[in-house]
Amino acid sequence: MKKLNPTVELTIPVLPDMELLATQTSAAVAKHMSLDEEKTAEINMALSEACINAFEHSGSNSDIEIHFKISDDRLIIQVTDSGKGFDKSKVDIPNIEEKISSEHKRGWGLKLIEELMDTVQFESSEDGTTVTMTKNK
Amino acid sequence: MPDFNISVREQNGVVIIDTDGYLNNVGGEIIASECYSQVDKGKKDFILNLEKSPVVNSIGVSIIIEIIEKLQDVNGSLSYFNLAPIVDKTFSIMGLTKYSTIYTNEAEALKNLT
């Protein structure tokens, strides 16, 4: 019998390039859902950036938890860290005109995630952050 | 850890860098180091062949922005060809296309630079 709304769970350590392990899993999930190459690539990129944000900004060395929630019409991915949290309203939206002459060229992750996914939500507290991203089928 | 390698060639004064591997912070720094070394030798125009780098992250691309800034100081240019669609899209979202040019292939890039 087909299980309704199956979930794939993945735990990755905070180590260099572990985001690639996450995207291997998202690619397999996307293939299972018969998502096209474009959507698969967008999911992989957004997930990679969410993992890198957790690695770089959470301030925690605890593992990152990733849940892939599969349904008939969408894929929901949740990336959870147990870091210090952040206030999204205080994160500047980057633009190239400022970045090109700025000392700080980085800070593009949230913009990429929001551009590449259909919906994105952030829940953050001093106990950690969960990014919930949806890609419609 | 994934390897990242480059090979460097020159045509009509334009430096062409063929990349191979994940364009992350390590990959970006390798490209930047090569570009800055070539700038010190008087080179100004660079093309990246990203055919074998279909996976990038924003940190690696941020280093590309740094290279663009450095090349502006010498009236130089940075261009690309053979981008995977998601890399093309990432460059567009981040605005690199306002300060550098994406070409379909090497011949088109060279035609516009030489």
gemmi code that builds the backbone of each chain (N, CA, C; Angstrom):
import gemmi

chains = {
    "A": [
        ("MET", (0.840, -1.186, 0.000), (0.000, 0.000, 0.000), (0.889, 1.255, 0.000)),
        ("LYS", (0.506, 2.233, -0.821), (1.280, 3.470, -0.895), (1.069, 4.304, 0.369)),
        ("LYS", (2.179, 4.728, 0.980), (2.085, 5.541, 2.189), (1.745, 6.974, 1.808)),
        ("LEU", (0.768, 7.555, 2.496), (0.386, 8.931, 2.216), (1.424, 9.892, 2.789)),
        ("ASN", (1.774, 10.892, 1.991), (2.682, 11.948, 2.431), (3.917, 11.439, 3.183)),
        ("PRO", (4.708, 10.615, 2.525), (5.906, 10.110, 3.198), (6.904, 11.236, 3.483)),
        ("THR", (7.726, 11.038, 4.504), (8.755, 12.006, 4.870), (10.121, 11.326, 4.867)),
        ("VAL", (11.083, 12.011, 4.264), (12.477, 11.550, 4.305), (13.210, 12.435, 5.304)),
        ("GLU", (13.942, 11.825, 6.195), (14.677, 12.595, 7.199), (16.172, 12.415, 7.002)),
        ("LEU", (16.891, 13.512, 7.135), (18.341, 13.479, 6.952), (18.997, 14.353, 8.021)),
        ("THR", (20.054, 13.867, 8.594), (20.835, 14.648, 9.552), (22.233, 14.826, 8.993)),
        ("ILE", (22.684, 16.075, 8.942), (24.040, 16.303, 8.429), (24.859, 17.067, 9.471)),
        ("PRO", (26.122, 16.731, 9.579), (26.987, 17.464, 10.506), (27.435, 18.783, 9.895)),
        ("VAL", (27.889, 19.679, 10.744), (28.410, 20.967, 10.271), (29.853, 20.756, 9.840)),
        ("LEU", (30.001, 20.364, 8.603), (31.316, 20.118, 8.015), (31.327, 20.674, 6.600)),
        ("PRO", (32.499, 21.034, 6.092), (32.563, 21.612, 4.745), (31.908, 20.719, 3.689)),
        ("ASP", (31.121, 21.346, 2.838), (30.506, 20.712, 1.670), (29.447, 19.666, 2.000)),
        ("MET", (29.016, 19.575, 3.267), (27.955, 18.621, 3.605), (26.618, 18.997, 2.959)),
        ("GLU", (26.509, 20.255, 2.487), (25.299, 20.632, 1.761), (25.111, 19.771, 0.516)),
        ("LEU", (26.223, 19.247, -0.011), (26.118, 18.397, -1.206), (25.449, 17.065, -0.874)),
        ("LEU", (25.637, 16.609, 0.364), (24.948, 15.395, 0.797), (23.436, 15.638, 0.833)),
        ("ALA", (23.053, 16.823, 1.309), (21.632, 17.177, 1.346), (21.047, 17.239, -0.067)),
        ("THR", (21.809, 17.804, -1.004), (21.262, 17.938, -2.364), (21.220, 16.595, -3.105)),
        ("GLN", (22.064, 15.664, -2.710), (21.927, 14.307, -3.283), (20.579, 13.715, -2.886)),
        ("THR", (20.196, 13.965, -1.636), (18.908, 13.440, -1.161), (17.742, 14.161, -1.835)),
        ("SER", (17.847, 15.501, -1.942), (16.749, 16.230, -2.586), (16.605, 15.830, -4.044)),
        ("ALA", (17.714, 15.538, -4.697), (17.639, 15.095, -6.096), (16.916, 13.752, -6.199)),
        ("ALA", (17.201, 12.867, -5.247), (16.532, 11.555, -5.257), (15.037, 11.709, -4.978)),
        ("VAL", (14.694, 12.599, -4.047), (13.283, 12.833, -3.732), (12.573, 13.452, -4.944)),
        ("ALA", (13.225, 14.422, -5.575), (12.630, 15.076, -6.751), (12.410, 14.077, -7.881)),
        ("LYS", (13.366, 13.164, -8.045), (13.215, 12.130, -9.074), (12.024, 11.235, -8.752)),
        ("HIS", (11.897, 10.861, -7.488), (10.760, 10.043, -7.066), (9.445, 10.741, -7.391)),
        ("MET", (9.428, 12.086, -7.252), (8.205, 12.856, -7.496), (8.037, 13.224, -8.965)),
        ("SER", (8.981, 12.813, -9.805), (8.955, 13.123, -11.243), (8.984, 14.631, -11.508)),
        ("LEU", (9.697, 15.376, -10.656), (9.875, 16.806, -10.919), (10.847, 16.994, -12.072)),
        ("ASP", (10.659, 18.059, -12.839), (11.533, 18.251, -14.000), (12.919, 18.757, -13.557)),
        ("GLU", (13.834, 18.791, -14.516), (15.230, 19.156, -14.210), (15.344, 20.562, -13.636)),
        ("GLU", (14.555, 21.491, -14.186), (14.635, 22.880, -13.727), (14.229, 22.990, -12.259)),
        ("LYS", (13.098, 22.385, -11.916), (12.640, 22.461, -10.519), (13.597, 21.717, -9.592)),
        ("THR", (14.116, 20.604, -10.064), (15.072, 19.855, -9.243), (16.312, 20.695, -8.951)),
        ("ALA", (16.814, 21.364, -9.971), (18.007, 22.196, -9.789), (17.724, 23.369, -8.853)),
        ("GLU", (16.530, 23.945, -8.966), (16.162, 25.066, -8.081), (16.061, 24.599, -6.630)),
        ("ILE", (15.464, 23.434, -6.432), (15.360, 22.866, -5.079), (16.758, 22.616, -4.513)),
        ("ASN", (17.612, 22.003, -5.318), (18.973, 21.692, -4.847), (19.725, 22.955, -4.444)),
        ("MET", (19.603, 23.985, -5.279), (20.315, 25.236, -4.985), (19.786, 25.881, -3.712)),
        ("ALA", (18.454, 25.946, -3.586), (17.857, 26.569, -2.396), (18.217, 25.787, -1.135)),
        ("LEU", (18.170, 24.473, -1.222), (18.513, 23.652, -0.057), (19.983, 23.828, 0.322)),
        ("SER", (20.833, 23.859, -0.682), (22.254, 24.078, -0.432), (22.469, 25.391, 0.323)),
        ("GLU", (21.788, 26.437, -0.117), (21.950, 27.740, 0.535), (21.395, 27.737, 1.961)),
        ("ALA", (20.289, 27.027, 2.167), (19.718, 26.942, 3.520), (20.685, 26.214, 4.459)),
        ("CYS", (21.303, 25.164, 3.957), (22.291, 24.430, 4.777), (23.497, 25.316, 5.080)),
        ("ILE", (23.982, 26.019, 4.065), (25.166, 26.876, 4.258), (24.850, 27.988, 5.265)),
        ("ASN", (23.638, 28.553, 5.173), (23.245, 29.572, 6.160), (23.280, 28.992, 7.569)),
        ("ALA", (22.779, 27.766, 7.710), (22.791, 27.131, 9.037), (24.232, 26.902, 9.501)),
        ("PHE", (25.075, 26.448, 8.582), (26.490, 26.214, 8.932), (27.169, 27.510, 9.385)),
        ("GLU", (26.906, 28.576, 8.613), (27.694, 29.800, 8.772), (27.166, 30.738, 9.846)),
        ("HIS", (25.841, 30.744, 10.028), (25.255, 31.807, 10.848), (24.573, 31.331, 12.127)),
        ("SER", (24.375, 30.034, 12.275), (23.626, 29.590, 13.464), (24.465, 29.727, 14.731)),
        ("GLY", (25.780, 29.711, 14.560), (26.650, 29.778, 15.733), (26.686, 28.482, 16.507)),
        ("SER", (26.204, 27.409, 15.891), (26.148, 26.116, 16.576), (26.887, 25.070, 15.756)),
        ("ASN", (27.508, 24.139, 16.430), (28.137, 23.018, 15.738), (27.264, 21.770, 15.772)),
        ("SER", (26.038, 21.925, 16.283), (25.126, 20.774, 16.335), (24.652, 20.415, 14.932)),
        ("ASP", (24.279, 19.160, 14.754), (23.842, 18.683, 13.445), (22.632, 19.478, 12.925)),
        ("ILE", (22.506, 19.485, 11.617), (21.361, 20.106, 10.942), (20.361, 19.000, 10.598)),
        ("GLU", (19.094, 19.245, 10.922), (18.036, 18.273, 10.612), (17.280, 18.740, 9.360)),
        ("ILE", (17.094, 17.813, 8.431), (16.358, 18.160, 7.206), (15.216, 17.164, 7.023)),
        ("HIS", (14.013, 17.696, 6.791), (12.846, 16.860, 6.525), (12.325, 17.178, 5.127)),
        ("PHE", (12.137, 16.134, 4.341), (11.542, 16.259, 3.010), (10.140, 15.663, 3.095)),
        ("LYS", (9.119, 16.490, 3.005), (7.742, 16.025, 3.132), (7.114, 15.972, 1.736)),
        ("ILE", (6.855, 14.752, 1.305), (6.390, 14.518, -0.063), (4.869, 14.426, -0.095)),
        ("SER", (4.257, 15.188, -1.002), (2.822, 15.016, -1.231), (2.576, 15.015, -2.734)),
        ("ASP", (1.336, 14.812, -3.109), (1.028, 14.679, -4.538), (1.309, 15.961, -5.318)),
        ("ASP", (1.098, 17.104, -4.675), (1.197, 18.357, -5.424), (2.361, 19.247, -5.027)),
        ("ARG", (3.160, 18.854, -4.026), (4.282, 19.715, -3.639), (5.308, 18.952, -2.805)),
        ("LEU", (6.473, 19.560, -2.741), (7.524, 19.076, -1.843), (7.791, 20.169, -0.813)),
        ("ILE", (7.726, 19.779, 0.447), (8.048, 20.721, 1.531), (9.369, 20.269, 2.157)),
        ("ILE", (10.309, 21.201, 2.244), (11.611, 20.895, 2.859), (11.785, 21.791, 4.082)),
        ("GLN", (12.102, 21.180, 5.201), (12.380, 21.936, 6.422), (13.836, 21.715, 6.834)),
        ("VAL", (14.529, 22.805, 7.037), (15.928, 22.752, 7.478), (15.987, 23.390, 8.866)),
        ("THR", (16.422, 22.605, 9.847), (16.396, 23.078, 11.239), (17.785, 23.025, 11.863)),
        ("ASP", (18.181, 24.168, 12.420), (19.419, 24.173, 13.205), (19.077, 24.495, 14.653)),
        ("SER", (19.995, 24.247, 15.544), (19.752, 24.554, 16.958), (20.672, 25.688, 17.409)),
        ("GLY", (20.794, 26.668, 16.539), (21.682, 27.799, 16.814), (20.995, 28.936, 17.539)),
        ("LYS", (21.592, 30.127, 17.394), (21.169, 31.280, 18.200), (19.968, 32.014, 17.619)),
        ("GLY", (19.530, 31.622, 16.419), (18.396, 32.292, 15.800), (18.776, 33.622, 15.172)),
        ("PHE", (17.834, 34.188, 14.413), (18.089, 35.486, 13.788), (16.767, 36.191, 13.527)),
        ("ASP", (16.869, 37.507, 13.348), (15.696, 38.322, 13.054), (15.722, 38.662, 11.574)),
        ("LYS", (14.838, 38.008, 10.833), (14.881, 38.187, 9.380), (14.631, 39.639, 8.963)),
        ("SER", (13.868, 40.351, 9.767), (13.572, 41.748, 9.415), (14.825, 42.621, 9.451)),
        ("LYS", (15.864, 42.120, 10.107), (17.111, 42.891, 10.189), (18.151, 42.453, 9.152)),
        ("VAL", (17.740, 41.508, 8.298), (18.656, 41.059, 7.249), (18.429, 41.904, 5.999)),
        ("ASP", (19.463, 42.598, 5.562), (19.348, 43.436, 4.365), (19.165, 42.573, 3.117)),
        ("ILE", (18.305, 43.048, 2.227), (18.189, 42.394, 0.921), (19.376, 42.849, 0.080)),
        ("PRO", (20.211, 41.913, -0.374), (21.417, 42.343, -1.101), (21.090, 42.829, -2.503)),
        ("ASN", (21.880, 43.758, -2.983), (21.791, 44.100, -4.412), (23.204, 44.323, -4.936)),
        ("ILE", (23.364, 44.015, -6.202), (24.698, 43.982, -6.798), (25.345, 45.365, -6.814)),
        ("GLU", (24.535, 46.416, -6.956), (25.106, 47.764, -7.020), (25.858, 48.107, -5.730)),
        ("GLU", (25.308, 47.670, -4.600), (25.994, 47.918, -3.324), (27.122, 46.916, -3.101)),
        ("LYS", (26.868, 45.664, -3.454), (27.858, 44.616, -3.171), (29.135, 44.789, -3.978)),
        ("ILE", (29.002, 45.315, -5.203), (30.163, 45.362, -6.087), (31.274, 46.228, -5.486)),
        ("SER", (30.905, 47.233, -4.694), (31.934, 48.105, -4.116), (32.058, 47.931, -2.605)),
        ("SER", (31.333, 46.953, -2.067), (31.360, 46.727, -0.617), (32.474, 45.747, -0.250)),
        ("GLU", (32.959, 45.890, 0.968), (33.926, 44.904, 1.476), (33.262, 43.545, 1.657)),
        ("HIS", (31.954, 43.578, 1.978), (31.215, 42.344, 2.286), (30.408, 41.917, 1.060)),
        ("LYS", (30.945, 40.959, 0.326), (30.295, 40.535, -0.927), (29.247, 39.444, -0.691)),
        ("ARG", (29.262, 38.840, 0.487), (28.389, 37.694, 0.730), (27.021, 38.134, 1.238)),
        ("GLY", (26.181, 37.154, 1.600), (24.861, 37.482, 2.145), (23.726, 37.312, 1.144)),
        ("TRP", (23.898, 36.384, 0.196), (22.916, 36.187, -0.864), (21.974, 35.002, -0.621)),
        ("GLY", (22.240, 34.220, 0.416), (21.515, 32.958, 0.590), (20.006, 33.106, 0.669)),
        ("LEU", (19.524, 34.008, 1.530), (18.071, 34.153, 1.704), (17.408, 34.624, 0.408)),
        ("LYS", (18.063, 35.550, -0.289), (17.486, 36.039, -1.549), (17.353, 34.901, -2.552)),
        ("LEU", (18.390, 34.082, -2.657), (18.335, 32.963, -3.599), (17.231, 31.981, -3.220)),
        ("ILE", (17.146, 31.660, -1.934), (16.112, 30.716, -1.484), (14.716, 31.241, -1.843)),
        ("GLU", (14.495, 32.519, -1.565), (13.164, 33.084, -1.824), (12.859, 33.188, -3.313)),
        ("GLU", (13.876, 33.406, -4.116), (13.647, 33.499, -5.566), (13.419, 32.123, -6.200)),
        ("LEU", (14.047, 31.111, -5.636), (14.036, 29.793, -6.289), (12.881, 28.896, -5.835)),
        ("MET", (12.317, 29.175, -4.656), (11.246, 28.322, -4.145), (9.902, 29.041, -4.261)),
        ("ASP", (8.810, 28.282, -4.179), (7.483, 28.886, -4.325), (7.041, 29.606, -3.052)),
        ("THR", (7.282, 28.990, -1.906), (7.024, 29.683, -0.645), (8.188, 29.406, 0.308)),
        ("VAL", (8.477, 30.373, 1.167), (9.543, 30.213, 2.166), (9.073, 30.846, 3.474)),
        ("GLN", (9.233, 30.121, 4.565), (8.889, 30.665, 5.884), (10.054, 30.444, 6.840)),
        ("PHE", (10.230, 31.390, 7.737), (11.298, 31.285, 8.729), (10.687, 31.323, 10.123)),
        ("GLU", (11.068, 30.371, 10.934), (10.699, 30.401, 12.350), (12.003, 30.383, 13.131)),
        ("SER", (12.209, 31.411, 13.922), (13.501, 31.516, 14.596), (13.330, 31.976, 16.029)),
        ("SER", (14.101, 31.382, 16.907), (14.124, 31.794, 18.309), (15.555, 31.587, 18.806)),
        ("GLU", (15.753, 31.846, 20.075), (17.097, 31.662, 20.624), (17.472, 30.188, 20.723)),
        ("ASP", (16.505, 29.318, 20.407), (16.784, 27.876, 20.438), (17.067, 27.302, 19.053)),
        ("GLY", (16.951, 28.139, 18.030), (17.249, 27.634, 16.697), (16.342, 28.213, 15.629)),
        ("THR", (16.586, 27.787, 14.423), (15.847, 28.304, 13.268), (15.373, 27.153, 12.396)),
        ("THR", (14.134, 27.262, 11.931), (13.632, 26.330, 10.926), (13.226, 27.117, 9.689)),
        ("VAL", (13.791, 26.728, 8.563), (13.396, 27.289, 7.273), (12.505, 26.270, 6.592)),
        ("THR", (11.290, 26.675, 6.239), (10.352, 25.792, 5.553), (10.177, 26.289, 4.128)),
        ("MET", (10.541, 25.449, 3.173), (10.519, 25.842, 1.754), (9.605, 24.890, 1.003)),
        ("THR", (8.813, 25.458, 0.101), (7.892, 24.633, -0.676), (8.160, 24.792, -2.174)),
        ("LYS", (8.152, 23.689, -2.876), (8.179, 23.732, -4.349), (6.952, 22.985, -4.843)),
        ("ASN", (6.109, 23.702, -5.589), (4.922, 23.067, -6.149), (5.301, 22.185, -7.317)),
        ("LYS", (4.557, 21.113, -7.475), (4.891, 20.148, -8.521), (4.540, 20.710, -9.907)),
    ],
    "B": [
        ("MET", (36.229, 15.961, 0.464), (35.957, 17.295, -0.068), (36.123, 17.277, -1.587)),
        ("PRO", (35.186, 17.880, -2.327), (35.305, 17.851, -3.784), (36.546, 18.600, -4.260)),
        ("ASP", (37.135, 18.089, -5.329), (38.267, 18.783, -5.923), (37.772, 19.911, -6.805)),
        ("PHE", (38.603, 20.921, -6.958), (38.322, 21.983, -7.916), (39.608, 22.274, -8.657)),
        ("ASN", (39.533, 22.213, -9.964), (40.729, 22.434, -10.775), (40.430, 23.435, -11.885)),
        ("ILE", (41.469, 24.106, -12.302), (41.338, 24.994, -13.456), (42.453, 24.693, -14.445)),
        ("SER", (42.178, 24.981, -15.712), (43.248, 25.035, -16.698), (43.127, 26.390, -17.391)),
        ("VAL", (44.270, 26.940, -17.733), (44.305, 28.323, -18.224), (44.916, 28.351, -19.611)),
        ("ARG", (44.282, 29.060, -20.508), (44.821, 29.250, -21.849), (44.562, 30.688, -22.261)),
        ("GLU", (45.148, 31.069, -23.402), (45.011, 32.453, -23.842), (44.753, 32.493, -25.334)),
        ("GLN", (43.861, 33.361, -25.726), (43.592, 33.532, -27.152), (43.398, 35.016, -27.451)),
        ("ASN", (44.199, 35.524, -28.343), (44.134, 36.944, -28.741), (44.143, 37.875, -27.524)),
        ("GLY", (44.948, 37.523, -26.545), (45.071, 38.381, -25.365), (44.017, 38.156, -24.301)),
        ("VAL", (43.036, 37.319, -24.604), (41.974, 37.022, -23.627), (42.339, 35.746, -22.869)),
        ("VAL", (42.234, 35.814, -21.563), (42.545, 34.639, -20.736), (41.271, 33.802, -20.561)),
        ("ILE", (41.362, 32.546, -20.943), (40.215, 31.634, -20.811), (40.543, 30.643, -19.702)),
        ("ILE", (39.683, 30.588, -18.717), (39.882, 29.673, -17.587), (38.800, 28.601, -17.635)),
        ("ASP", (39.221, 27.369, -17.843), (38.290, 26.233, -17.825), (38.255, 25.694, -16.404)),
        ("THR", (37.072, 25.681, -15.807), (36.955, 25.207, -14.424), (36.409, 23.786, -14.402)),
        ("ASP", (36.702, 23.098, -13.332), (36.228, 21.720, -13.185), (35.973, 21.460, -11.697)),
        ("GLY", (34.692, 21.428, -11.325), (34.369, 21.125, -9.928), (33.385, 22.116, -9.322)),
        ("TYR", (33.094, 21.900, -8.064), (32.116, 22.679, -7.293), (32.653, 24.093, -7.068)),
        ("LEU", (31.912, 25.081, -7.566), (32.357, 26.462, -7.403), (31.849, 26.984, -6.056)),
        ("ASN", (32.582, 26.628, -5.023), (32.283, 27.107, -3.667), (33.370, 28.119, -3.279)),
        ("ASN", (33.572, 28.329, -1.992), (34.599, 29.287, -1.574), (35.984, 28.878, -2.066)),
        ("VAL", (36.267, 27.587, -2.018), (37.581, 27.101, -2.463), (37.748, 27.339, -3.962)),
        ("GLY", (36.745, 26.955, -4.725), (36.806, 27.148, -6.173), (36.913, 28.617, -6.541)),
        ("GLY", (36.121, 29.434, -5.862), (36.151, 30.865, -6.136), (37.528, 31.461, -5.869)),
        ("GLU", (38.137, 31.045, -4.773), (39.463, 31.584, -4.433), (40.527, 31.142, -5.445)),
        ("ILE", (40.385, 29.927, -5.947), (41.345, 29.446, -6.956), (41.231, 30.283, -8.239)),
        ("ILE", (39.990, 30.552, -8.650), (39.788, 31.385, -9.847), (40.325, 32.796, -9.603)),
        ("ALA", (39.998, 33.352, -8.434), (40.426, 34.725, -8.123), (41.946, 34.827, -8.116)),
        ("SER", (42.589, 33.853, -7.500), (44.048, 33.876, -7.428), (44.661, 33.885, -8.827)),
        ("GLU", (44.105, 33.069, -9.716), (44.621, 33.016, -11.086), (44.367, 34.345, -11.811)),
        ("CYS", (43.175, 34.882, -11.655), (42.864, 36.149, -12.327), (43.792, 37.263, -11.849)),
        ("TYR", (43.996, 37.357, -10.535), (44.829, 38.439, -10.010), (46.282, 38.272, -10.461)),
        ("SER", (46.725, 37.027, -10.549), (48.081, 36.771, -11.036), (48.215, 37.226, -12.494)),
        ("GLN", (47.173, 36.957, -13.281), (47.198, 37.354, -14.690), (47.093, 38.880, -14.843)),
        ("VAL", (46.316, 39.510, -13.973), (46.210, 40.978, -14.000), (47.578, 41.590, -13.730)),
        ("ASP", (48.312, 41.002, -12.807), (49.668, 41.496, -12.501), (50.586, 41.385, -13.713)),
        ("LYS", (50.247, 40.471, -14.634), (51.043, 40.312, -15.856), (50.506, 41.184, -16.995)),
        ("GLY", (49.469, 41.980, -16.682), (48.941, 42.899, -17.685), (47.686, 42.439, -18.394)),
        ("LYS", (47.159, 41.290, -18.033), (45.932, 40.802, -18.682), (44.709, 41.504, -18.082)),
        ("LYS", (43.707, 41.750, -18.934), (42.535, 42.484, -18.458), (41.209, 41.763, -18.727)),
        ("ASP", (41.181, 40.960, -19.764), (39.915, 40.332, -20.148), (39.949, 38.828, -19.882)),
        ("PHE", (38.911, 38.349, -19.207), (38.859, 36.954, -18.766), (37.523, 36.325, -19.144)),
        ("ILE", (37.606, 35.047, -19.515), (36.388, 34.278, -19.781), (36.460, 32.997, -18.950)),
        ("LEU", (35.373, 32.701, -18.263), (35.287, 31.447, -17.522), (34.427, 30.452, -18.298)),
        ("ASN", (34.999, 29.290, -18.551), (34.228, 28.186, -19.129), (33.748, 27.315, -17.978)),
        ("LEU", (32.444, 27.405, -17.680), (31.899, 26.728, -16.500), (31.209, 25.404, -16.846)),
        ("GLU", (31.559, 24.857, -17.998), (30.893, 23.614, -18.427), (31.004, 22.508, -17.381)),
        ("LYS", (32.164, 22.412, -16.752), (32.369, 21.331, -15.786), (32.185, 21.807, -14.337)),
        ("SER", (31.492, 22.929, -14.194), (31.130, 23.420, -12.855), (29.624, 23.705, -12.821)),
        ("PRO", (28.810, 22.654, -12.926), (27.358, 22.873, -12.945), (26.760, 23.139, -11.571)),
        ("VAL", (27.582, 23.008, -10.533), (27.098, 23.271, -9.171), (27.911, 24.416, -8.572)),
        ("VAL", (27.184, 25.439, -8.101), (27.841, 26.590, -7.476), (27.135, 26.872, -6.157)),
        ("ASN", (27.760, 27.688, -5.306), (27.013, 28.247, -4.179), (27.269, 29.741, -4.109)),
        ("SER", (26.495, 30.408, -3.270), (26.536, 31.873, -3.274), (27.872, 32.410, -2.770)),
        ("ILE", (28.576, 31.631, -1.982), (29.880, 32.110, -1.496), (30.881, 32.123, -2.649)),
        ("GLY", (30.876, 31.062, -3.440), (31.752, 31.032, -4.611), (31.425, 32.156, -5.576)),
        ("VAL", (30.124, 32.404, -5.786), (29.726, 33.459, -6.721), (30.067, 34.841, -6.154)),
        ("SER", (30.029, 34.965, -4.828), (30.431, 36.244, -4.208), (31.891, 36.565, -4.517)),
        ("ILE", (32.699, 35.536, -4.610), (34.114, 35.758, -4.951), (34.232, 36.178, -6.421)),
        ("ILE", (33.334, 35.668, -7.259), (33.293, 36.132, -8.658), (32.977, 37.635, -8.697)),
        ("ILE", (32.071, 38.076, -7.815), (31.753, 39.513, -7.749), (33.003, 40.314, -7.365)),
        ("GLU", (33.771, 39.748, -6.455), (35.030, 40.393, -6.055), (35.972, 40.530, -7.254)),
        ("ILE", (36.027, 39.482, -8.070), (36.888, 39.533, -9.265), (36.406, 40.629, -10.213)),
        ("ILE", (35.084, 40.719, -10.397), (34.527, 41.756, -11.278), (34.946, 43.138, -10.794)),
        ("GLU", (34.866, 43.345, -9.473), (35.254, 44.643, -8.909), (36.726, 44.942, -9.202)),
        ("LYS", (37.568, 43.943, -8.998), (39.010, 44.137, -9.235), (39.279, 44.454, -10.714)),
        ("LEU", (38.552, 43.781, -11.604), (38.768, 44.002, -13.040), (38.279, 45.385, -13.473)),
        ("GLN", (37.294, 45.923, -12.762), (36.844, 47.286, -13.082), (37.983, 48.287, -12.883)),
        ("ASP", (38.836, 47.998, -11.906), (39.958, 48.912, -11.607), (40.959, 48.992, -12.759)),
        ("VAL", (40.986, 47.954, -13.602), (41.954, 47.962, -14.719), (41.233, 48.035, -16.073)),
        ("ASN", (39.955, 48.458, -16.025), (39.134, 48.503, -17.244), (39.077, 47.147, -17.933)),
        ("GLY", (39.052, 46.111, -17.141), (38.982, 44.764, -17.688), (37.560, 44.239, -17.703)),
        ("SER", (37.425, 42.968, -18.048), (36.078, 42.384, -18.124), (36.115, 40.909, -17.756)),
        ("LEU", (34.974, 40.454, -17.280), (34.795, 39.031, -16.997), (33.567, 38.547, -17.750)),
        ("SER", (33.712, 37.417, -18.433), (32.596, 36.822, -19.166), (32.564, 35.334, -18.861)),
        ("TYR", (31.466, 34.690, -19.291), (31.292, 33.257, -19.013), (30.635, 32.588, -20.218)),
        ("PHE", (30.861, 31.293, -20.326), (30.070, 30.519, -21.286), (29.917, 29.096, -20.762)),
        ("ASN", (29.013, 28.362, -21.400), (28.704, 26.982, -20.996), (28.157, 26.886, -19.575)),
        ("LEU", (27.234, 27.782, -19.245), (26.645, 27.736, -17.907), (25.479, 26.746, -17.865)),
        ("ALA", (25.415, 25.966, -16.805), (24.217, 25.165, -16.553), (23.055, 26.127, -16.306)),
        ("PRO", (21.834, 25.750, -16.667), (20.697, 26.675, -16.489), (20.568, 27.227, -15.078)),
        ("ILE", (20.811, 26.416, -14.060), (20.670, 26.911, -12.683), (21.800, 27.891, -12.337)),
        ("VAL", (22.955, 27.713, -12.942), (24.052, 28.660, -12.711), (23.725, 29.995, -13.389)),
        ("ASP", (23.211, 29.911, -14.608), (22.757, 31.097, -15.329), (21.721, 31.845, -14.492)),
        ("LYS", (20.768, 31.112, -13.947), (19.706, 31.723, -13.142), (20.264, 32.353, -11.865)),
        ("THR", (21.193, 31.656, -11.234), (21.818, 32.172, -10.009), (22.558, 33.481, -10.294)),
        ("PHE", (23.324, 33.503, -11.374), (24.051, 34.722, -11.756), (23.064, 35.873, -12.013)),
        ("SER", (21.944, 35.548, -12.645), (20.943, 36.593, -12.932), (20.317, 37.109, -11.646)),
        ("ILE", (19.929, 36.204, -10.738), (19.327, 36.624, -9.466), (20.287, 37.514, -8.688)),
        ("MET", (21.556, 37.150, -8.695), (22.547, 37.909, -7.927), (23.000, 39.171, -8.666)),
        ("GLY", (22.573, 39.325, -9.896), (22.848, 40.564, -10.623), (24.182, 40.623, -11.340)),
        ("LEU", (24.868, 39.493, -11.447), (26.179, 39.514, -12.110), (26.076, 39.954, -13.565)),
        ("THR", (24.913, 39.723, -14.161), (24.752, 40.038, -15.583), (24.738, 41.554, -15.843)),
        ("LYS", (24.663, 42.351, -14.761), (24.756, 43.808, -14.950), (26.200, 44.261, -15.121)),
        ("TYR", (27.125, 43.435, -14.670), (28.544, 43.834, -14.676), (29.443, 42.855, -15.433)),
        ("SER", (28.854, 41.804, -15.964), (29.629, 40.822, -16.715), (28.671, 40.167, -17.706)),
        ("THR", (29.206, 39.386, -18.626), (28.374, 38.900, -19.731), (28.399, 37.387, -19.827)),
        ("ILE", (27.222, 36.828, -20.041), (27.096, 35.380, -20.260), (26.969, 35.137, -21.762)),
        ("TYR", (27.840, 34.288, -22.280), (27.765, 33.903, -23.686), (27.386, 32.429, -23.784)),
        ("THR", (26.880, 32.078, -24.960), (26.467, 30.691, -25.168), (27.670, 29.772, -25.303)),
        ("ASN", (28.681, 30.250, -26.035), (29.844, 29.390, -26.275), (31.105, 30.246, -26.404)),
        ("GLU", (32.216, 29.570, -26.512), (33.512, 30.250, -26.535), (33.661, 31.143, -27.762)),
        ("ALA", (33.214, 30.647, -28.907), (33.367, 31.427, -30.144), (32.633, 32.758, -30.032)),
        ("GLU", (31.438, 32.721, -29.476), (30.652, 33.957, -29.325), (31.346, 34.912, -28.349)),
        ("ALA", (31.884, 34.356, -27.269), (32.577, 35.195, -26.284), (33.800, 35.859, -26.903)),
        ("LEU", (34.605, 35.072, -27.607), (35.827, 35.614, -28.210), (35.511, 36.645, -29.291)),
        ("LYS", (34.457, 36.383, -30.042), (34.066, 37.313, -31.105), (33.764, 38.700, -30.523)),
        ("ASN", (33.175, 38.721, -29.339), (32.805, 39.991, -28.728), (33.925, 40.647, -27.932)),
        ("LEU", (34.983, 39.889, -27.675), (36.058, 40.427, -26.836), (37.325, 40.736, -27.615)),
        ("THR", (37.423, 40.236, -28.841), (38.670, 40.456, -29.586), (38.402, 41.203, -30.883)),
    ],
}
model = gemmi.Model(1)
for chain_id, residues in chains.items():
    chain = gemmi.Chain(chain_id)
    for i, (resn, *xyz) in enumerate(residues, 1):
        res = gemmi.Residue()
        res.name, res.seqid = resn, gemmi.SeqId(i, " ")
        for name, pos in zip(("N", "CA", "C"), xyz):
            atom = gemmi.Atom()
            atom.name, atom.element = name, gemmi.Element(name[0])
            atom.pos, atom.b_iso = gemmi.Position(*pos), 0.0
            res.add_atom(atom)
        chain.add_residue(res)
    model.add_chain(chain)
structure = gemmi.Structure()
structure.add_model(model)
structure.setup_entities()
